[in-house]
């Protein structure tokens, strides 16, 4: 739904900008973080409806899942690790979804829209 807030946790500025631009073009509100630590803080403060996180933030994922106020927020991994075994490890770590870099914009938006029942 237009206006839903999404938190993007990505240490690479260009990747963060690309994701933000695509999501904003589709009507989503986007907040960004460069670090997992800052991402956890923002998630607690702003309560986004979805978190998109590079897998470098796996510790941040564990912190989100351990906190009562953020544990139910869906978290999709966005990563350059595209092998099947990497995907299995990522999903086993507790992510709710997986998108490989470089992004396939159509598949990426389908995954995001699915979270919101679009």
Secondary structure, DSSP 8 states (H G I E B T S, - for coil): -TT-EEEEE-S-HHHHHHHHHHHHHTT-EEEEESSHHHHHHHHHHH--SEEEE-GGGHHHHHHHHHSTTTTTSEEEEEES--SHHHHHHHHHTT-SEEEESS--HHHHHHHHHHHTT-
